Amino acid sequence: MVKAINAMNIIERNWRRRIAQLTPQEWAETLYSETGEDAFEVDNPGTVMKLLFLWNYMLFPYLYIMASRRAGQRARNRRAKLFYLDPYAGNGLVKVRVGSESIIIPGSSVLALLAPIMLHETRTPGYPYYWDIMVLNDINDKYRTQLITRYKFILNRLSTLGHLYRIYSELPLTALEDRVVAFTDFECEQQMTWSEFRRFFEIVKGKDGWIHGLIFLDPPSPKEMPLRFLGELLSIPSDVIALLHTGIFADNVNMRRYTPDTLASILNCDIREAESLLQDTHTMEELENLYVQKFRELLQVTTMRDIISGSPTRNFIKPIRLSTGKRHYHLVVATRTTGGKKYKEWQNWLEMFAKKVEKLSDLDRLVIDILSGKQAKLNSK
């Protein structure tokens, strides 16, 4: 079994790997200087663990395994697609503040573009690792414009390597055979948004086709990711990585900041349960655990469509409690279990990763140590 210390060593080592001669850190610094010095600011470095984890998960097991399965489906002359969906994509860069200092790192949307490129450069299989479809959504017009500019910069720099995507400012209705990245502006508090995502990916799959994806959920607040509507999207075969703002949720319930209707929508529960929660007194831990459990139940009961063999539900769900200087979060990973030595190794790594981060009272120092290495600089302000 992988030792706990090695679990963090893997994350640190992968953060230093190069894509077209630049590390993720160097890509962020280049984008910041070349495409406008603007980034989403966070002052809790521990929350950045979600990005470090996402990066590692895309490299292995997700793209490593699913690209092979896509190739197998295509060998059977089936229309087979891999997708990446980020409903809260931001502008592609994150500024991590520590006191009067800061570090610029790639956001989830930029990491998702760089990960398959790195695998393509470092491995020589008979199949590609690229996403067929990427959907990057953000309601903020400025963020979306900045992200498009940054994608174009990356793709232009890598144009000689054949990594080009066709860019759309909405969900396309045609040209789905090509690599596509769609930048959308849906409001995630609305049911229509999640129905539209589901409808689109069903079109991408087509009749008798095959589709699988990675969904990364990092909402600004619990209110902006209502579990009541999320189940529609979860019916599409996919792995899920989500950051639940459990500390914010518990605070808002205890302070009675939610209406019963809003709370019922967030938790996917009936109005009586929501009213009871708002009337009674609960500990922070009780409310945090309740939020995680409601999300877990939704993942477990939602059947993925057109699963040919194995479990039609996500039967491997791992919540990981993250502690930062201000509050708690839960990073939740959900997938179907698969056989094989490599998958078992990954499961062992995940267990050790969870033990490592959950026993820390504050992740800020650990994250800074990983990010700042020899290749990143803390910039005094």
N, C-alpha and C positions, 0 to 999 in steps of 0.2 A: 504494500500500500504506500502511496505517495505521502511523505511526511508533510506536516503542516508548514514547515519553513520552506519546503520546495514549492508548495502551492503559491506562495507569494513570489518566490524566485521566478516562476514561470511567467507571472504577470509582468514583473519588472523586465525580464529578458525580452518578452514580446513587445514591450513598449519601446525598446531600443532598436527593433528591427527596421530595415530600410525598405522604402518603396520608391523606385526610380531615384535611388541614391539619397533620399531624405528620410529621416525618422518621422514618426507622427508629430513629434514636437517641432521639428524643423519645418514640416509642412504648415503647421499652424502659424509659426512665426513668419513664414514666407507669405501666406495668405493675408495675415494681419498687415504686413507692410505694403503688399502689392494691391490689395483690393479694398482698402479702407480700414482704418484703425478703429474698428467697432467689434465688440464681442459681448455675449451675454455674461453678466457678472454674477459670480457666486462667492459668498464669504464663508461657506462651510466646505472646506476641502474634502471632508469625508463623503459628501454626496457625489463627488467625482468618481468614487469607486464604481459607480454604475457604468461609467464610460470605460474604465479599465477592464471591467468584467465583460462588457459588450464586445470590446476589441478582441479579447481572448476567446470568447465564445464563437465569434464569427470565424476566426482562424481554425479553431478546433473546439467542438466537434462539427459545428453546423455546415460550413461550406465544404469542409473536407469530406463529410459523409454525403450531404445532399447533392453535391455536384455529380458524384458517382451514381447516385440513384437516378438523377435526371438523365444521365447518359444511358443508363440501362433502359429507361422508358423510351428514349428516342431510338434505341437500337430495335425496339419493337414497333417502330414507325408510329409512335404516339406523339401527339402534340404535348410536350412537357415543358413546364415553365417554373423557374424559381423567382420569388419576389421578395422585396424588402419594403416594409411599410413603417413609417415614422409619423404618427399623427401630430406630433408636437416637435417639429424638426428644428426650429430656431433659425439662426443665421449661419450656423456651421462652425462657429468659434466660441470658446468659453474662456473667460478671464477668471482665474482662481485667485482670490485675494487672501492674503495672510498678513494681517496687520496693515502696514504701509507698503507691503510688497505684493507682487502679482506674477502669475505665470499664464501664458496663453497656450491653450491646448485645443485640439480638434474636438468639435461636438460630434454627436452621434451620427448626423447625416454625412459629415465628411469621412468619418471612420468607416462608414458602410461603403463608400466609394473606394477607399484605399485598400480595404482588406482583401477583396478578390484580386486586385491588381498585384498585391504583394505575393499572394499564393501563386498566381500565374507566373510570376518571375522566379519563384524559388522552387517550384515543383514542375515536373515534366510528365504529367499523365496524358492519356489520350482524350481528355475532355477539359473544357474550360470551367473556371470557378465563378464567372461573372453572373450577377443578377440579370435575368431577362427583363424584369420590370422593377423599377424603383418608384415608390410614391412617397413624396415628402410634402407634408401638409403643415401649414401654419397660418393662423388667422391674421397675423401681423404682416401687413403689406411690406413694411421696411425690411423685416427679417427675410421674407421670401425673396425680395429683390436682391438682397445681399448674398443669399445662398445661391441663387442662380448665377450671379457674377462669379462666385467662388468655384462653382462647378465648372463653368466655362473655362476659368483659368486653369484648373487642374487638367481638364480634358484636352485643352489646347497644348499644354506642356507635354502631355503624353500621346499626342496625336500620331506620332510615328510608330507607336507601339500597338496601334489598333484597338484602343480601349474606348472608342467614341460611342456615346449614347446620343439618341435623338431627344431633344429637350422639348417638353410641352408645358404650357401654362395652365393646363386643365387635364382631366382624365381623357386620354385619346379614345376615339371610337374605331380607329383603323391603325394600320402599320404596326400591329402588335407582334409581328414576326421579328422585328428588329429590337435591339437594345433600346429601352425607353426609360426616361426619367421624367415623371410628371410632378410639377409643383402646383399644389392645390391650396385653396383658401377656405376649406370647410370649417364650420363652427362645431366643435366637438361636444358641446352641450346639447346638440340637437340629434334626435333619433335619425333623421334623414341622412346625416353624415355617415353613420355606421352602416346603414342600409345601402348607401351608394358605394362605399368601399366594397361591401360584399358583392353587390351586383357587378362591379367592375371586374373583380377577380374571377367571378364565374364566367364572364365573357372571355377573359384571358385564357382560362382553362379550355373553354369550348366543349363541344359534344365529344364524349369519350376521350377527353384529354386527361392530363395529369398536372397538378399544381401543388406547390408547397412553398411556404414562406417563413420569414422571420419577422415578427411584429415587436417593435420596441415602443413601450409605453412609458412616457415620462411627463405626465401632465403637470401644469403649474400648481394645481390644487386638486383635491378629491372631487370638487364640484364639477370640474371640467372633464372628468372621465366617469360619467354615470354608468354603473354596472348594469343598470336596467336596459341600456341600449347596446352594450358591448357584446352581448351574446350573439348578436347577428353576425358580427365580423368573425367571432371565434369559431363559427361553423366551417370556415375555410381552413383546410389543413395547414398547420403552421406551428412553429415554436413561439413561445412568448417570453419576453423579458420585460418586467415592469418594475418601476420604482413607485411604491405606494407611500404617500405622505401621511404615514400613520400618526405621527406626532401632531401635525396640523389638524388632522381629522379629530383626534381626541380633544384637542384644545377647543375646536369649534363646537363640538357637541356639548362639552361641559360649560361653555360660555353661552350656549343657546343661540349660536349665530346662524344655524340652519333652520329653515321652516320644516315642518313635517314632510311636506311634498318633496323638498330638495333632498332631505336625508333619505327618504324612501327611494328616490331615484339613484342616489349615490350607492346605496347598499343593495339595491334590487330586492327590497323587502316591502311588505304591505304597510299601509299608513298607520295601523295600530302599533306595530313594532317600533316604527319611527317615533310616534308620539310618546311611547313608553320610555324610549331611550332619552328623549329630551326632558321628561318629567323626573326621572330618577337620577341619583348620583352614582357615578361610576369612577373607578380608578383609571388613570391613564393607561395602564397596562391592559385592563379589561377592554377598553375601547379600541386600543391598537390591535389586540388579538381578534376582536370581533370583525374589524375591517379586513384583516388578512383572511379570516375564515370565510367571509362572504365572497371575497375574490376567489379563494380556493374552491369553494363550492361551485361557483360559476364555471370555472375551468373544468372541474370534474364532471359536471352534468351536461356540458355542451358537447354534442356529438359532431365530429368533423365529417363532412360529406365525402362520399366516394373513396373511403379508405378501403383498399383492396384486401389487405391482410393485417393482422395484429389489432391492437386496441384502437377503436374509433374515438377514444377520448384521451386527453392528456393525463396519463396515469403516473407520471413522475413530476411532482411539484415540490420545489424546495424554496421556502421562504428564508431569507437571510436578514437578520436584524442588524442594521447599521446605526452606530451611535456617533453623533457629531457634537460639536461644542454647544449647539443650541437645542437640538431635539433628535427624535428617533425617526428612522425610515425603515422600510422593509423592501429589499430587493427580492423579487419573486421570479423564479425560473420554472417554466412549464414545458414539458415535451412528452413524447411517447418513448417508452423504454424500447431499446433495440438490443439485439444480441451482439456478440463479438467482443474480443479482448479490448479493442480500442475504446469502445463505449464504456466498458467496465472501468478502464483506467480513468476516463473522464469523470465518471461518477465518483470515484475515489478522490480525485482532485477536488471536485466540488465540495465534498464533505469536509475535506481538510481546509479549503478556502473558507467555508462557513464557520468552522471552529475558530479559525485564526481571527477573523474580523469580529465575530460575535463576542469574543472574550475581551476585546479592547474597549476601554471606557471612552476613548476618543480616537477616531480614525484620522484626524487631521494631520498629525505628525507622520503617520505611515504613508499617507497619500503624497505628502510633500516630498518625502524621501524617494518615493518611486518616480515622481514627475521630475524632480529637480536634478537627479543624477549628474553626470558630467556633461550631458548634451543640452540641458535646459538651464536657464538662468532666472533667478529671481530679480525682477526689475524694481528698483526703489522708485517710489513715486513721491 
